[in-house]
């Protein structure tokens, strides 16, 4: 078999790291969905007689200062962290994509106004925006979604505009304009399908950043509020007990690290596969 055939075969093969990422993410998603139906222990149950128990067969991840099972709390915390990140990235994608398409299609003064508005939104990091929202409406998972989602809008807008501008110069776009199609129709029928791979890759990356942002907001008390478990708040609650109960920080930290790693492996695999397919 020639070298060219081997090279073509490699292009059709997904990287092993991609499948490892899929496996990691699938485990967490399954755990999050399972937590709606079952957890080993009731996360709201308090039993101080078994508090600070080290990991054992009875409690694989140990118990916290109230005797709650850490493994059960991580299961429920998975659905909190993942849901916040998913909705936040979805919000940024749904609003940022139209802005980016409009900026690329209009260009000129209108496009500049859209992009300067995006630059203004970049001036407010998610943590600052969350503090402002919490000051007005109070801390909650919904407000964390809004803060992270608003921060993602300019990210997707700039990405879409940058990816769409070269597409507007291609021959089939000129043919579509000659056929009488408007800019909005061309953006939806021709531009968006040709930059969809870029959006998919970036959405995966932003999802991993969303999980980290949610953990950070929960850590400072601006995310999901008690009694709803969250990986970030579990870390915050464990910081004063890490010297004699390190498992309270280790397992939530490993959960955050592993899930973000899985998403990044998927994103890297998608980038290598889709960009190779596009010939980039």
C-alpha positions as CSV (number, residue, x, y, z in Angstrom):
1,X,0.0,0.0,0.0
2,X,1.4,3.4,-1.0
3,X,2.2,6.2,1.3
4,X,-0.6,8.3,-0.1
5,X,-3.1,5.6,0.7
6,X,-1.9,5.4,4.3
7,X,-2.2,9.2,4.5
8,X,-5.8,9.1,3.3
9,X,-6.6,6.3,5.7
10,X,-5.2,8.5,8.6
11,X,-7.5,11.3,7.5
12,X,-10.6,9.1,7.9
13,X,-9.5,7.9,11.4
14,X,-10.6,9.7,14.5
15,X,-7.7,10.3,16.9
16,X,-7.6,8.0,19.9
17,X,-7.6,11.0,22.2
18,X,-11.0,11.9,20.8
19,X,-12.5,8.6,21.8
20,X,-10.9,8.9,25.3
21,X,-12.5,12.3,25.6
22,X,-15.9,10.9,24.5
23,X,-15.6,8.1,27.1
24,X,-14.8,10.6,29.9
25,X,-17.6,12.9,29.0
26,X,-20.0,10.0,28.5
27,X,-19.3,8.8,32.1
28,X,-20.0,12.2,33.5
29,X,-23.2,12.7,31.5
30,X,-24.4,9.3,32.5
31,X,-23.6,10.0,36.1
32,X,-25.5,13.3,35.9
33,X,-28.6,11.7,34.3
34,X,-28.5,8.8,36.8
35,X,-28.5,11.3,39.7
36,X,-32.1,12.3,38.7
37,X,-33.2,8.8,39.4
38,X,-30.8,7.4,42.0
39,X,-27.9,8.3,44.3
40,X,-26.3,6.0,46.9
41,X,-27.4,8.3,49.7
42,X,-29.8,11.2,50.1
43,X,-27.7,14.3,49.6
44,X,-29.9,16.2,52.1
45,X,-29.6,13.7,54.9
46,X,-27.5,14.7,57.8
47,X,-25.7,12.2,60.0
48,X,-23.0,13.7,62.2
49,X,-22.2,10.3,63.6
50,X,-20.4,9.4,60.4
51,X,-18.9,12.8,59.5
52,X,-15.4,13.1,58.1
53,X,-15.3,9.4,57.3
54,X,-12.4,8.5,55.0
55,X,-13.2,6.8,51.7
56,X,-14.3,3.3,52.2
57,X,-16.5,0.6,50.6
58,X,-19.5,2.1,52.3
59,X,-18.7,5.7,51.2
60,X,-16.3,5.5,48.3
61,X,-15.5,9.2,48.4
62,X,-15.9,9.6,52.1
63,X,-18.3,11.9,54.0
64,X,-18.2,15.7,54.7
65,X,-18.6,17.7,57.9
66,X,-22.3,16.9,58.0
67,X,-22.0,13.2,57.3
68,X,-23.2,13.6,53.7
69,X,-21.9,11.2,51.2
70,X,-19.4,13.0,48.9
71,X,-19.9,10.6,46.0
72,X,-23.7,11.3,46.0
73,X,-23.0,15.0,46.1
74,X,-20.6,14.8,43.2
75,X,-23.2,12.9,41.2
76,X,-25.8,15.7,41.8
77,X,-23.1,18.4,41.4
78,X,-22.3,17.0,37.9
79,X,-25.8,17.8,36.6
80,X,-25.6,21.3,38.2
81,X,-22.2,22.2,36.7
82,X,-22.9,20.6,33.3
83,X,-26.4,22.2,33.0
84,X,-25.1,25.7,33.8
85,X,-22.3,25.4,31.3
86,X,-24.6,24.0,28.6
87,X,-27.2,26.6,28.9
88,X,-24.6,29.4,29.2
89,X,-22.8,28.3,26.0
90,X,-26.1,27.8,24.3
91,X,-27.1,31.3,25.1
92,X,-23.8,32.7,23.9
93,X,-24.0,30.6,20.7
94,X,-27.6,31.5,20.0
95,X,-27.0,35.3,20.3
96,X,-23.4,35.6,19.2
97,X,-23.8,33.7,15.9
98,X,-26.4,36.1,14.4
99,X,-24.3,39.1,15.5
100,X,-21.2,37.7,13.8
101,X,-23.1,36.8,10.6
102,X,-24.6,40.3,10.5
103,X,-21.2,41.9,11.0
104,X,-19.7,39.9,8.2
105,X,-22.6,40.5,5.9
106,X,-23.0,44.2,6.5
107,X,-19.4,45.3,7.0
108,X,-19.0,49.1,6.8
109,X,-20.3,51.3,9.6
110,X,-23.0,48.8,10.7
111,X,-20.6,45.9,11.0
112,X,-18.2,48.2,13.0
113,X,-20.9,49.2,15.4
114,X,-21.7,45.5,16.1
115,X,-18.1,44.6,16.7
116,X,-17.5,47.7,18.9
117,X,-20.5,46.6,21.0
118,X,-18.8,43.1,21.3
119,X,-15.6,44.8,22.4
120,X,-17.6,46.6,25.1
121,X,-19.0,43.3,26.3
122,X,-15.5,41.9,26.5
123,X,-14.7,44.6,29.0
124,X,-16.9,42.9,31.6
125,X,-15.5,39.5,32.6
126,X,-18.0,36.8,33.7
127,X,-17.0,37.2,37.4
128,X,-17.6,41.0,37.3
129,X,-20.9,40.5,35.5
130,X,-21.9,37.8,38.0
131,X,-21.1,40.1,40.9
132,X,-23.3,42.9,39.4
133,X,-26.2,40.5,38.7
134,X,-25.9,39.0,42.2
135,X,-25.9,42.5,43.7
136,X,-29.2,43.2,42.0
137,X,-31.0,39.8,41.8
138,X,-29.0,37.7,44.3
139,X,-26.7,34.8,43.6
140,X,-28.2,31.7,41.8
141,X,-27.5,29.2,39.1
142,X,-29.7,31.1,36.7
143,X,-27.7,34.3,37.2
144,X,-24.5,32.4,36.7
145,X,-25.9,31.1,33.4
146,X,-26.7,34.7,32.4
147,X,-23.3,36.0,33.4
148,X,-21.3,33.2,31.6
149,X,-23.7,33.3,28.6
150,X,-23.3,37.1,28.1
151,X,-19.5,36.7,28.2
152,X,-19.8,34.0,25.5
153,X,-21.7,36.2,23.1
154,X,-18.8,38.3,21.9
155,X,-16.6,35.2,21.7
156,X,-18.9,33.6,19.2
157,X,-19.6,36.8,17.4
158,X,-15.9,37.5,16.7
159,X,-15.3,33.9,15.7
160,X,-18.2,33.8,13.3
161,X,-17.3,37.1,11.7
162,X,-13.7,36.1,11.3
163,X,-14.7,32.7,9.7
164,X,-17.4,34.2,7.5
165,X,-15.5,37.0,5.9
166,X,-13.3,34.7,3.7
167,X,-16.4,32.7,2.7
168,X,-18.0,35.9,1.3
169,X,-15.2,36.2,-1.3
170,X,-15.8,32.7,-2.8
171,X,-17.2,32.2,-6.2
172,X,-20.4,30.5,-5.3
173,X,-21.3,33.4,-3.0
174,X,-20.8,35.8,-5.9
175,X,-23.1,33.6,-8.0
176,X,-25.7,33.6,-5.2
177,X,-25.6,37.4,-5.1
178,X,-25.9,37.5,-8.9
179,X,-29.0,35.3,-8.7
180,X,-30.7,37.9,-6.5
181,X,-30.3,36.4,-3.1
182,X,-30.1,38.8,-0.2
183,X,-27.4,39.0,2.4
184,X,-29.5,37.4,5.1
185,X,-30.5,34.5,2.9
186,X,-26.9,34.0,1.8
187,X,-25.7,34.0,5.4
188,X,-28.2,31.3,6.4
189,X,-28.0,29.1,3.3
190,X,-24.3,29.4,2.4
191,X,-22.2,31.1,5.0
192,X,-23.4,29.3,8.1
193,X,-23.2,25.7,6.8
194,X,-19.6,26.4,5.6
195,X,-18.4,27.7,9.0
196,X,-20.4,25.2,11.1
197,X,-17.3,23.1,11.9
198,X,-15.7,26.1,13.4
199,X,-18.7,26.7,15.6
200,X,-18.8,23.1,16.8
201,X,-15.1,23.1,17.8
202,X,-15.4,26.4,19.6
203,X,-18.6,25.4,21.4
204,X,-16.8,22.4,22.8
205,X,-13.9,24.6,24.0
206,X,-16.3,27.1,25.5
207,X,-18.2,24.4,27.2
208,X,-15.1,23.3,29.1
209,X,-14.4,27.0,30.0
210,X,-18.1,27.2,31.1
211,X,-17.6,24.4,33.5
212,X,-14.5,26.2,35.0
213,X,-16.4,29.5,35.1
214,X,-19.3,27.9,36.9
215,X,-17.0,26.2,39.4
216,X,-15.3,29.6,40.0
217,X,-18.5,31.4,40.5
218,X,-19.8,28.8,42.9
219,X,-16.5,28.9,44.7
220,X,-17.0,32.5,45.6
221,X,-20.7,32.0,46.3
222,X,-22.2,33.4,43.2
223,X,-23.4,30.1,41.6
224,X,-25.8,27.5,42.7
225,X,-26.9,28.0,46.3
226,X,-27.4,25.4,49.1
227,X,-28.7,22.9,49.3
228,X,-28.0,22.2,45.6
229,X,-24.5,20.7,45.3
230,X,-22.0,22.2,43.0
231,X,-18.4,21.1,42.4
232,X,-17.1,24.6,42.9
233,X,-18.9,25.1,46.2
234,X,-17.8,21.7,47.4
235,X,-14.2,23.0,46.9
236,X,-15.0,26.2,48.7
237,X,-16.5,24.4,51.7
238,X,-13.5,22.0,51.9
239,X,-10.7,24.6,52.0
240,X,-10.8,24.9,55.8
241,X,-10.8,21.1,56.3
242,X,-8.2,20.0,53.7
243,X,-5.6,19.3,56.4
244,X,-7.5,16.5,58.0
245,X,-10.1,15.6,55.3
246,X,-8.3,16.1,52.0
247,X,-10.8,13.9,50.1
248,X,-13.3,16.7,50.4
249,X,-11.2,18.8,48.0
250,X,-9.5,16.0,46.0
251,X,-12.6,14.4,44.5
252,X,-14.5,17.5,43.4
253,X,-11.2,18.8,42.0
254,X,-10.6,15.6,40.1
255,X,-14.2,15.7,38.8
256,X,-13.7,19.2,37.4
257,X,-10.3,18.4,35.9
258,X,-11.4,15.1,34.3
259,X,-14.6,16.6,32.7
260,X,-12.7,19.6,31.4
261,X,-9.9,17.3,30.1
262,X,-12.5,15.1,28.3
263,X,-14.1,18.2,26.6
264,X,-10.7,19.5,25.5
265,X,-9.8,16.1,24.1
266,X,-13.0,16.0,22.1
267,X,-12.4,19.6,20.9
268,X,-8.9,18.7,19.8
269,X,-10.1,15.6,18.0
270,X,-12.8,17.6,16.2
271,X,-10.3,20.2,15.2
272,X,-7.9,17.7,13.8
273,X,-10.7,15.7,12.0
274,X,-12.8,18.6,10.7
275,X,-10.0,20.8,9.6
276,X,-8.3,17.9,7.8
277,X,-11.5,17.2,6.0
278,X,-11.9,20.9,5.1
279,X,-8.3,20.8,3.8
280,X,-7.2,23.5,6.3
